[in-house]
Amino acid sequence: MTETFTVPEDISGSRADAGLAALLGISRSAAALLCSEGNVLQNGAVLGKSEKFRAGASIQVTIPERRDPLEIVVEPVDGLNILLDDDEFVVVDKPVGVAAHPSPGWVGPTVVGGLAAAGYRISTSGAQERVGIVHRLDVGTSGAMVVAKTEHAYTVLKEAFRSRTVEKVYHSVVQGLPDPLKGTIDAPLGRHPGYDWRFAVIEGGRPSVTHYEVLEAFGKASLVEVHLETGRTHQIRVHFSALRHPCAGDLTYGADPTLAAELGLTRQWLHAHRLGFTHPSTGEPVSVTSPYPQDLSYALEHLRGEH
């Protein structure tokens, strides 16, 4: 679809993304995307998002058809293995590069889409794009993740995560050697003031508590076991970065790229190793362990071999 209009006086001099957002009634980020794709012309010339609208100029906007970013795409997901299949829930081994559910800006595979392709019926509770999802793992984090099949399981498990009765155990290789070898990081987290896509320890942030213990030390890096008391976005990555012991391979939060290359890492060494919770119907304890994937195992064995 193409729209053409003349720049009115009150928009003249404004940045293209801001002016376009106002004229079309869309978000500024959506307007910026149209500009970056070359879909906005001013008097026939491509208009960049930070360039200015000129009064009386002719603006032509091509709006490409896009699929709904919240639509669940049903497609098989390589490496999405089943760790435990119960009548009430399923625990998956989420591979790196897979999101829990669709979201704006994400066009890759999802856990909900992969389960649907494998024939699983999951709970319809929750927002349409995240049916059955009671907790999430970052796209760059692998490991155990539970998804509710029934409405009852969704309600019970969602409450268990909210009330912090779920055991969430991660393993991570972090740079250097944390001191003390066993401790608690209690530091509030919030959006980074300078980067929308990052988080940071900030005054007034949401309470965030991470318990850790060093399992193996290799000099340049350490294997740690982490128990999450809270579950904030990027919590482990930000907390260890704040200690100046970022997760190996986590370039977003200050990891050494030389060490990442040496270990063959293209993402942070962080894995949801064990998940423990109460069965939503029987009340029996459930504990599921996820083995390290190949890339993390390779990096760990390299450290062990060197040490």
N, C-alpha and C positions, 0 to 999 in steps of 0.2 A: 504494500500500500504506500502511495506517495502523497504527501501533503505539501501544498505551496501557500506561502503567505508573505505579506510585506511587513517588515519590522516597524512596529508602532513607535512613536516618540518615547513613551514611558519605558520601553525595553532597550532603547538605543544606549549603547555604551556598556551594557551588562555583558558578563561572560556568556559564551554560547551555552554552556551547560545549565547555568542558572536561568537564563532567559528562555531557553527551550523548555525547561521543566515548568516554568510558569505558563507558557503559551499552550503547551500540550497537556498540562495537568498530570505530569508523570514525575517520578522521583529524579533528583539531580544525578544520582548514580546511573539511572537508566538513560538519561539525556547524555551523560558523559560517554556511555558505551556507544550510543548512536554516532557521536562525533568521532570517537576513536576508530570506529569501523569505516569511516569515510562516508557515512550515510547522510551527512548534513552539508549542503552547499549554500554558499552566500554569493549571489550573482554569478553562479556557475562554478565557483571555486570551492574546494573542500575546506570546511571550517573546523579548526581544532577546538577542543572543549574550552581552552583558556583564551581563545581569541574573542574579540568584541563584536557584538551586533552593531550594524550601522543603520541609522534611521533611513527608512525608505528602501532599504536593500531587499532584494527578492530572496527568500529562503525556501529551499526545497529539501524536504525531509523524506527519506525512504525508510519505512518501518518494516523490517523483515518479519516474516512469520516465525515465531518461536514457540516451542512446546512449553506447557505450563511447568515452571521449575519445581512445583510441588507434586507433579504427577509421578506416581510410582511406575517405573519402567520394569516390567517383568522380564528378566533375563538371567540366565545362569551366571553364577559368579565363581570363577576359578579359585580354588583354595578355601571356599566357605564350607568347612567341614562341620559335622554335627558331633558334639562331645557328649550330649545327653538328650535323648528324645523322650519326653514324658507326655502324658495325656493333657497336662495343664500348661506346659511350657517346653521350650526347646533351648538348649544352651549351645551356641555356635562358637566355632573358633574363627574369629573375624581376622581375615588377612589384612595386611597393610594396603592402603590405597582404596579401601572400601569404606563408604560412609554408612552410618546406622540407618539413615532415611534421607529422602530428597530434601534439598534446601536451595534457596536462591543462590546462584553462583556455582553450584555443584552439578556436573554433568556426567560424573562417573557412576560406577556400580554401587548398589546399596544392599544392605542386609535384608531389608523388607522385600526388595525386588528379587533378590536371590532365593529367599525362602519361598516366595510365591511361585517362582519358576520351578522349584523343586517339589511343588505340590502341597506345601504346608498351608493350612488355614490358621491364621493368627487372629488374635483379639481385634475387634473393630473399635475398641476404646481408644481415646486419645485423639489428637488432631488427625485429619484424613491422611496426611503424608507420613505420619509416624505411628500407624496402628500397631499395637502390641509392644511398642518400644517403652521399656520402663527405665532404662538408663542407656548411656551412649559411651562409645570409645571414639577418640579422635581418628580421623582418616589415617594419620601417620602412626597410629598405635595398633598393635595386633593383640589377639588374645581372647579370653573367655567373655562371652556376653550372653545374657539371658533375654529371651523374648517370650512374652505371654501368648499362649494359644487361646485361652478362654477369658471371658470378661471377669470371672471371679479371680483368676490368677493375676490379671492385670491390676485389679484393685488392691489385692493383698501385697503383691510385689512392689507396686508403686509406693505404697505406704511404708514398706520395709526399707526401701531406699531413702524415703523422706525422713524416716525416724532413725536412720543410721544403724539399723540392726543387721545389715548385710556385711559380710566379711569381704573386703576388696583388697586383694594382695597382688602387688605388682613387683616385677623384677626390673631393675635398670642397671646399666653400666654407666657410671658417672665419672667425669674426669677427676683425677687426683684421689686423695684419701680424705673423706669427711672426718672432722674432729668435733665432737667425740664419735666413736665408732657406732654408737647406738644413741639415738636421741629423737627429739620431737621438734618439728618446725611449725611454729604457731605464728603466722603472719597473714594479715588480711590481703585479699586479692581483688583487683578490679581491672577495668580496661586501661591499657597503657595510654597515658595522656598524649603521646605523640604518634602512636600507630594503632589504627582501628583494629587490626587483625591480631594484635598482641595483647597479652595481659601482664600485669606487674604487681609487685607488692606496693600498696598505696595506703595512705592514711584514710580511714573511713571506708575501706573496701569490705567485702564480705568475709566474715570469719572463715579461716581455712587452716586445717590442722593435718599435718603429715607426720607419721611415725616411721622411722627407718632403722635398719641395722645392716652393717657391712657384713657380707657373707664371705667375700674373697677380695684380697687386695693385690694389685699388680704393679704398684708404683705409679704409673702414669694414669691408671684408672682403677675403679673398684666396682665389684658387683654388689648391689644393695637390694635388700628386700624392703618393700614399702607397704605400709598399711594405711589406707586412707580413712580418716575419721569423717572428713567432708569430701565432697566430690565436685570441686569447681573446675571450670574449663581450664585446661593446661596446668592444673595445680602442681603436679609433680615436677613438670618441666620448669615452671617459674620458681618454685621453692628451691630447687637445687641450683638453679642459675643464680638466685639471690645469695646462696651460700658460696658462690664462686666455684661450684662443682656441677656445671651443666651436664645434662645427659649427653653422652658421646653421640656425635652425629647431629645434634640439635643446633643447626646453624642459626635458626631463628632466635635462639636464646643464648647465644654467645659461645657455642662449642668451637673447638679448634678444628678448622677444616683439614689440616694436615693429618691429625689423628683419625678423623673420619675417613679420609682417603686410605690411610694405612689399614684400617679395619674393614674397608670395603663397604662402608655405611652410606646409604643415600637417604637415611631418615634417622630419627632419634632411636637409641637403643632403649626401648621401653615396651614392656610386654605385660598384659593383664594375665598373670600366671595362675591365680586361683580365685574362685568365686564361691562363697559359702552363704547359704540362706536357708530359711525354714520352708519346707514344702507348703505351698498355699492351702492344701486340703488336708494332708495327713499330719502336719505339724512335725514331721521327721526332719532331721538335719540333712541338707544336701550340700555336697562339696564337689566341685569340678575343677580339674587342673588342665591347663593348656600347655603343651610342650613348646619350647622355643622354636620359632620358624628358622629356616635355613640361613637367612642373612644374619640373624642375631647369633645363632650357634657358631657360624664361621668366625665372627668377630670375637666372640668369647674364647673360642679355642685358640685363636691367634694370640690373644693376651696370655692365656695359660701356657702356651708353647714358649713364648718369649720369657715368661717369668720363671 
